């Protein structure tokens, strides 16, 4: 069985933590990567809603899956953001999307702004 690798957007982490059944198939038999920027968003959201202990737990569980972001990826992500200015995409989402494209893996998200873009696996 081939194990697929995905880039996990922050949206996905929140849905997995909430127990969204639509994401159950992404719990086992996949590899994933993310960035510290995505974990920063996750940490903040969990800190506000659930406190430091839960935020620390999920950050620490996932920090090993973070990859570095090159300067070239940052520049490409900002070009992508400018070319999609009408969608009001976040900086972090643009970095993740471009990084996933460069690595040849799907950008997994439930963010409607990415629903019809290439290289996106959209799950609500």
C-alpha positions as CSV (number, residue, x, y, z in Angstrom):
1,X,0.0,0.0,0.0
2,X,1.3,3.4,-1.0
3,X,1.4,5.9,1.8
4,X,0.6,9.4,0.6
5,X,2.2,12.6,2.0
6,X,0.1,15.7,2.5
7,X,0.8,19.3,3.7
8,X,-1.6,19.9,6.6
9,X,-3.0,23.4,6.8
10,X,-3.9,24.7,10.2
11,X,-7.6,24.2,9.4
12,X,-6.9,20.4,9.3
13,X,-5.3,20.3,12.7
14,X,-8.3,22.0,14.3
15,X,-10.7,19.6,12.5
16,X,-8.7,16.6,13.6
17,X,-8.7,17.8,17.2
18,X,-12.5,18.4,17.1
19,X,-13.0,14.9,15.8
20,X,-14.4,15.8,12.4
21,X,-15.4,12.4,10.9
22,X,-14.5,13.7,7.4
23,X,-10.8,13.7,8.4
24,X,-10.7,10.2,9.9
25,X,-9.1,8.8,6.7
26,X,-6.1,11.1,7.3
27,X,-5.4,9.8,10.8
28,X,-3.7,6.6,9.7
29,X,-1.5,5.5,6.8
30,X,-0.4,8.9,5.7
31,X,2.7,11.0,6.1
32,X,2.4,14.8,6.6
33,X,4.4,17.9,6.9
34,X,3.5,21.4,8.0
35,X,5.4,24.5,9.1
36,X,6.1,26.2,12.4
37,X,3.8,29.1,11.1
38,X,0.9,26.6,11.0
39,X,1.8,25.3,14.4
40,X,1.9,28.9,15.6
41,X,-1.7,29.4,14.4
42,X,-2.7,26.2,16.0
43,X,-1.0,27.0,19.3
44,X,-2.6,30.4,19.5
45,X,-6.1,29.1,18.8
46,X,-5.8,26.3,21.3
47,X,-4.3,28.6,23.9
48,X,-7.3,30.9,23.6
49,X,-9.9,28.2,23.6
50,X,-8.4,25.4,25.8
51,X,-5.4,26.8,27.7
52,X,-1.6,26.3,27.7
53,X,-1.6,22.6,28.6
54,X,-3.6,21.6,25.5
55,X,-1.8,24.1,23.3
56,X,1.6,22.7,24.5
57,X,0.5,19.1,23.9
58,X,-0.5,19.6,20.3
59,X,2.4,21.8,19.5
60,X,4.9,19.3,20.9
61,X,3.1,16.4,19.2
62,X,3.5,18.0,15.8
63,X,6.7,20.1,15.8
64,X,8.7,17.1,14.4
65,X,6.7,17.3,11.2
66,X,7.7,20.9,10.5
67,X,9.9,21.6,7.5
68,X,12.0,24.7,6.8
69,X,10.8,27.3,4.4
70,X,13.3,28.6,1.8
71,X,13.6,32.3,0.9
72,X,12.5,31.3,-2.7
73,X,9.3,29.7,-1.3
74,X,8.5,32.8,0.7
75,X,8.9,35.0,-2.4
76,X,6.8,32.7,-4.6
77,X,4.1,32.5,-1.9
78,X,3.9,36.3,-1.8
79,X,3.7,36.5,-5.6
80,X,0.8,33.9,-5.4
81,X,-0.9,36.0,-2.7
82,X,-0.7,39.1,-4.8
83,X,-2.1,37.3,-7.8
84,X,-5.0,36.1,-5.7
85,X,-5.5,39.3,-3.8
86,X,-9.2,39.2,-4.3
87,X,-9.4,36.0,-2.2
88,X,-7.8,37.6,0.8
89,X,-5.6,34.6,1.5
90,X,-3.4,34.5,4.6
91,X,0.4,34.7,4.4
92,X,0.7,31.4,6.2
93,X,-1.8,29.6,3.9
94,X,0.1,30.9,0.8
95,X,3.4,29.7,2.1
96,X,1.9,26.2,2.8
97,X,0.3,26.0,-0.6
98,X,3.4,27.0,-2.5
99,X,5.6,24.7,-0.4
100,X,3.2,21.8,-1.1
101,X,3.3,22.5,-4.8
102,X,7.1,22.7,-4.8
103,X,7.3,19.3,-3.0
104,X,4.8,17.7,-5.2
105,X,2.3,16.8,-2.4
106,X,-1.3,17.8,-1.9
107,X,-2.3,20.8,0.2
108,X,-4.9,19.4,2.6
109,X,-7.4,22.0,3.8
110,X,-11.0,22.8,4.4
111,X,-10.5,26.5,3.6
112,X,-13.1,27.3,0.9
113,X,-10.7,29.8,-0.6
114,X,-8.5,27.0,-1.8
115,X,-11.3,24.6,-2.9
116,X,-10.8,24.8,-6.7
117,X,-7.1,25.3,-6.9
118,X,-4.6,22.8,-8.3
119,X,-2.8,20.5,-5.9
120,X,-5.5,20.9,-3.2
121,X,-7.4,18.1,-1.5
122,X,-10.4,19.9,-0.1
123,X,-12.3,18.3,2.8
124,X,-15.0,20.1,4.8
